Amino acid sequence: MSKTVRLDGDVVVVTGCTRGFGRVLISDLARAGARVVVSSPFKDENDELVDELRRAGLTAIASLGDVTDRDQMRGLAATAIDEFGRLDVWVNNAAYETPGMARSLDFGDEIFDAVFEVNVKGTYNGTMAALRVMLEQGSGTIINVTGRGDDLRPAVYTNAYGASKSWIRSFTRTLRSEYSKKGVNIVGFNPGVMATERMERADVHQLNEADPRLEKIYPIIMRVLSDPPTVASARLVEFIASGDAAKKGELRLITPIKLAKGVGEEAARWGRTKIGGSST
């Protein structure tokens, strides 16, 4: 992230930010000068991350934030106001991803319920809590994280997750139309494929059970499309700092240019492998 990107004094809440992409994002926001509210359902994790940020000389507080609990989301917004006097940016990052890949019936009802409880209800709860505060103060930005499936293409073997992200995108675009003239920017953010620990340790046997082709295709997809979460975080922080949230309703990191670049790099890699193999 560029050192020139600054959010000095902005008050930012990120839900589900003690792990994965959320942890990278909240740390980058704090380093850019934002006053951050660390939030997750886990008090020990919240306190540990706040201590880490404060030791680095950054401004951070903790607040419990189970996104499925409407009262906790309202309390989270109230904590930001009570501590800092305002709320500038709220990122609905918390998400429940399907454990591996499977056909819809194989996941069962419990997985679908869990995905929609966090991704759909959780995004709704967080958005409503932030929106009420921002409408009252006359300004603010709400960012809803979407992902695979939000373009209505089949999210094969991750149906519940893809359907939930499609709902989030529709919800976000509708709210932007309703409230953009009220001073509140409501934006969808698709970070693309991130090479997180969960993605990297995908169970090959489970991939094969869902579709035997996935065992071979999955590593290629990851090489072509994925970036470390630091890339998505830096882009989002720059987007917030630039003021583009007022102009653009979405930020999507998978673009035709990125796809073409990834395919080109994979083709070059395959060519080097083939040449190396034929020379031995």
C-alpha angles and dihedrals in degrees: 000000000000116000088225092067105100135176097173111184097355113141112227133183121194118185120218092014105145094084141039120343093354092059092050091047098049090048092051091048091052092048088052088060102264121142101234136202111211110213138181136122090261116085095191092053092046092051093046093053093045089052090050093051094045091051086058089055095255130136114249140145131184132233130172110252120181099169092206089062109079093195092053091052091052088047090051091055090046091052091056091050095044093049102036106016097238146037118227106167133019120185118196095208103144111111142165114219123199110260099251124316130309143139115278097256091048092058092056132205097294094061093048090049092049094049094050094042091059105027101038105024092033093052090047093049094048094044094050093048092051095040094057091053095044094048089053093051092040098235145058146109128248117194120195117196114225128175146163111008097025090112091060093248113136110278091206115204091005098064100148093048093047093047091050091052091050089054091050092052093050092045091050096048092049093050091049090055091049100045110022091101090052093069096260119116114208113192138180118221123195107187094189122223112339122198096230126159091260093054094045094052096050109154107252091202091054091049089052091049091054095045125341090221092063092070090067100030099047097071090048092050090051092050093047100043111020132094130176113269090252089074095055091043094053092049093050094048090050090048092053094045094048094059091236090132088079091054105035128052095200144030114199121181099192104080133161089255092054091046092050091048092050093048090049092051091048091049090051090048091050090049093052091048092050093048091046091049094049093051095058 
